[in-house]
Amino acid sequence: MRPYLLQDLVRVRQHREEQASEAVARARRLLTEAQAALARSKQELANYTVWRTGEERRLLDGLMRRVLRLGELSDTRQEILLLREREFEFVDRVKQSETAVAKAESFLEECRAKHAQAVRELEKLLEHRTLWQRESALEAERAEDLELEEFSGPRGPRTATADAYESN
């Protein structure tokens, strides 16, 4: 049987499919990492919010039922504002993490689509190769049959001389 003419193309498409599969695996890892970072940033925000609330209460309780020095109230207000501004930093980290997760999900979908396309292209070529191999096998079989017919001669009606020769 003669070699498949598109075998090099099969190897190229197999390589592309493998690369696309690896890209999907990398994209999954990136998504997992982004989701973990999002969970961490949400937890940090929640922890900070609980701590900030307690800290504000402690600061305000420290001002209650006593005589305040000049500027002490405005200093405490400023501290509380700084604590709240710091909380906005945690909120921003959560938003950035959510954006990173969305990008990672989009990238994963893109990689999956490319992988599916590579698989389709490879399967199409493998199907073509299978059909080609069947046709080649049939051609080889026909060639063998023709060769066998040429070797054994025509198979027509027997002649009287052939019958006489066989009987002796």
N, C-alpha and C positions, 0 to 999 in steps of 0.2 A: 504494500500500500504506500502510496506517495505521501510525503509529509504535508501537514495542513499549512496552507500558504499564509494564514493569518495568525499563526501561533505567536509571533512577536507581539501582535496587537492584543492577544489574550493575556500575555504576561504584563503588558502595560496596564491593561484594565484591571487585572488582579492587583497590581501594585497600587493603582489609584483607589481601589476599593479598600485595601488595607490601610492606606493613609487616611481615608475618610473615616474608617472605623476608629482609628487612633484619635482622630480629631474629635469624634463624638465622645470618646472616653475622657479626653482632656477637658472638653466643655462640661461634662458631668462633674468632674473634679472641681472645676472653677465654680460651678453653680453650688456645689456642696460647701465649698469654702466661703462663698458669698453669703449663703444662708446661715452658716455658723457665725460669720461676722455680724450679720444682722441680729441674730439672737443675742450675741454678746452685747452689742450696742443697746438693744432694748433693755437687757437686764441691767446694764450700767446706768441707763436713764432711770429705770425704776428704783434702783438702789439709791441713786443720787437724790431723786425726788423725795424719797422717804427720809434720807439723812437731812436734806435741806429743810424740810418741814419741821423736823425735830430741832434743828439748829436755830431756825427762826423763832420757834417757841421758846427755846432756852434763852436766846438773846432778849426777847421781849419780856420774859418772866424776870430776867435780871434787872430790868428797868422798873418793874412794878413795885409799888409800895415803898418807895424810897425817894429821897431827894436827889435830883439829877444835877450833875455838874454842867456847866455851860458847854454846849456842843455835843454832849453825850448822846442825846436823842438823834441828832443829825448824823453822827458817826454810826450809830446802830442802823439807821435807815440806809446809809450808804453800804454797810456790810450786807444787809439783806438784799439790796439791789445787785450787788456783786454776785451773791449766791444765785440769784434768779438769772442773771446774765450767763453764769456758768452753766445753768441748766439748759439754756438755749443752745450752747455748744453741744451738749449731749443730744438734743433734739436734732440738730444739724447732722450729727454723726449717724443717727438713725435714718434720716432722709437720704444721706449719701449711701448708706448700706442698702436701703430699699432700691435705690437707683442701680446700684451694682448688681443686685439680684435680678432686676428686670433685664439689664443688659446681658447677664449670664444666661438667663432663660432664652432670650432672643438668639444669642449666639448658639446655644444648644439646639434650638429648632433649626437654625440655618445649617448647622453641621449635620443634623439628622436628615435634612432634605438633600444635602449634597451626597451623603452616604447612600440614601435610597436611590438617587440618580445613578451613582456609580454601580450599585448592585444591579439595577435594571440594565445598564449598558453591558455589564459583564455577563449577566444571564442571557441576554439577547445574543451575544457573541458565542457563548457556550452552546446555546441551542443551535445556532448556525453550524458550529463545529460538529455537533452530533448528527445533524442532517447531512452534512458533507461526508462524514465518516460512513454513514449508512449508504449514501449514493456511491461512494468509492468502493465499498464492499460489494455492492450489487454489480458495479462495473467489472470488478475483478472476477466475480462469480460468472458473469456473462462471458468474459474473455476466456475463462477456463472452460466453460461449456463449448464455446466456439472452437477452442483448441482441441478439445476432446472429440468433437464432431469431425474435425479435419483429420485427426489421427485415425479414428475408427472408420471413416468413410461414410458414404450416404447410407441411410437405412431405408431403403425402398423395398419394393417387392423382390422376393428371391427369384433368381433365375434357375433354370433347369440344370445348368452346369454346376452351379453352387450346390444344389441339392444332391446331384450325382456324386460330387466330390466328397461331400460329407458322409454319404452312405457307405463309401468304400473304406 
